[in-house]
Every structure is written in C-alpha cells, then in structure tokens.
Amino acid sequence: MKKNIKTEDTIKRWDNFAETYSKSHTEQGDVHKEIFLNPTLFSLMGTVKNKKILDAGCGEGYLSRLLAKSDANVTAVDYSPKMIEIARERTPNELSIHYIEGNCEDLHSLEDASFDLIVSNMVIHDLENYKKTFKEMFRLLVDGGTFVFSILHPCFVTPGSGWEKTENGEKLHWNVDNYFYEGAYEQKLGNTEKMVYFHRTLTTYINTLIQTGFTLECMVEPVPSKEMLEKYPSFEEDFRCADFMVFKLKK
Ligand SMILES: C[S@@+](CC[C@H](N)C(=O)[O-])C[C@H]1O[C@@H](n2cnc3c(N)ncnc32)[C@H](O)[C@@H]1O
C-alpha cells in the first residue's frame, strides 16, 4: 500500500487513462453502471426535469448527457482536462451542458446554493480530501437540496480484497482485508492502468456526512434486476457480495 500520493499524480493517471476508460462507456456508461448504478441513481434522484444539477467528477460525461436529455440544467466538473475534452466531444450541440475543469475539493468558482441536486458517481473514493469535498457539496446545494453519490462498497472493496479461488479458477469466497486502513492504495483498473483509490470505513463516511450537516435519507447496495440478469447472466454472482454503495442525503 502506498500512502503519499499527490493530487497532481492522480490527475495525471486519470488523464493517461481517459481514452481507454471512455472506450468502455456507451451512452449508458459501462456495464456496471448500466446494471447497478444508473437504476439506483435515477430512482434516488427522482424527477430531474428543470433542476439545476451538478455532476461532480463527470468523467467522459455519460451521466450528464442522460440528465440533460431528461431536461435537467447540468453543470459537470472533472479535474482531468482529457476527460473534460472527451466529454465535450461526446456532447451533441443540442444538449447544453456546462463543463468545467476543476477539483471537487475546492469549487470556489461556483457560487453558494447554486444547485438543487448534486450527483457524484464513483468519484468520492478516488479523491483524497473527502471532508473538504462533502463541505463543498453542502455549500453548493440549496437548502433542502439533495446529494446522491455512489462509491465502491467500503466494507467489501478494501485494499487487498478479492476472490479466493481454487486452482481451477472456481470462486470460493470473497476475501476482505485491511478494512480499518484509511488512505490511499493502488489497484489496477481494467487490464493496464494502476489507479489510486482512497479507502475509508463506513463509520468514517457516515459520521463525516453527519458532521458536515447532511441528513441521511437512504442507502442502497444495488443488485442486478431480473431483466439485467437475463441480459447479463454472469452477474448472478453479485448476490454473493456487494460491490457498490449509494447514499442519498439532504441539506
Ligand atoms: C471512476 S471515474 C467516474 C466518472 C463518471 N462519474 C462516471 O460515472 O462515468 C472517476 C472520475 O472522477 C474524476 N475525479 C477524481 N477525483 C476528482 C476530484 N477531486 N475532482 C474532480 N474530478 C475528480 C476523475 O478524473 C474521473 O474522471
């Protein structure tokens, strides 16, 4: 495990990985987003029409585009210049999305109470200063505004977690290790790039959100729907262990 990884380094890694990452994304995102995250995020966000929405850590922008297609007024921010470039290229002229290059930990160019809803899909475990980020999200929301975010499940996806397999590759069970380690670790994303993740316990997440001032409305550990299992039968194994956790909070 590696602890001292600077933000400039993580931006560089996302920049280098942006093209490859984006290739795995269609207009529904990648397969995990299609199966697990999109249905959960959209059910938690509710009606988005005419809402001012911030997509915090937008990547190549598929979620911003889905929101804009549903008539939301979308601002999308990412600290990787390459991701923002790809997101702009992928956005047709008729969708007006305001893309900004910036760090979610400090979005001072955006005014207080600018958004009805903030969504952050698979980003919070990628950034170092989650406390500052939660404060920024709180500042940027109107009173009564909603913050929905998804992360890798902090109880199961930990530094060193993974399947225990037989010699033949049969999956026996999922191993969890280093749960109480908090900080940076490196893990391969896809087949090539080593990316940086930040692990925190579930207690740390929930207590920090409460200390920031948020009210927790609900949490979801998404599983595939019947329809998704018919389309992607191999995801049956996701009933053995949760990969993701999604939070809905209110200011
Ligand atoms: C796993 S990708 C998810 C992208 C997008 N939300 C999606 O669902 O496709 C994580 C993204 O967060 C961005 N990111 C990570 N830390 C960030 C930060 N502190 N501020 C802004 N963007 C950040 C990365 O550049 C990358 O594009």
The ligand as an ORCA input file, in Angstrom:
! r2SCAN-3c Opt
* xyz 0 1
  C     -14.475      6.336    -11.939
  S     -14.490      7.832    -12.856
  C     -16.243      8.176    -12.839
  C     -16.625      9.164    -13.888
  C     -18.130      9.444    -14.017
  N     -18.684      9.956    -12.797
  C     -18.843      8.190    -14.440
  O     -19.649      7.695    -13.667
  O     -18.591      7.723    -15.556
  C     -13.855      8.984    -11.695
  C     -13.728     10.393    -12.270
  O     -13.560     11.306    -11.189
  C     -12.595     12.264    -11.558
  N     -12.068     12.786    -10.291
  C     -11.423     12.104     -9.309
  N     -11.131     12.918     -8.286
  C     -11.613     14.147     -8.623
  C     -11.629     15.413     -7.982
  N     -11.043     15.584     -6.788
  N     -12.210     16.444     -8.606
  C     -12.752     16.289     -9.843
  N     -12.768     15.123    -10.509
  C     -12.219     14.059     -9.895
  C     -11.605     11.513    -12.435
  O     -10.875     12.371    -13.257
  C     -12.552     10.584    -13.202
  O     -12.987     11.201    -14.378
*
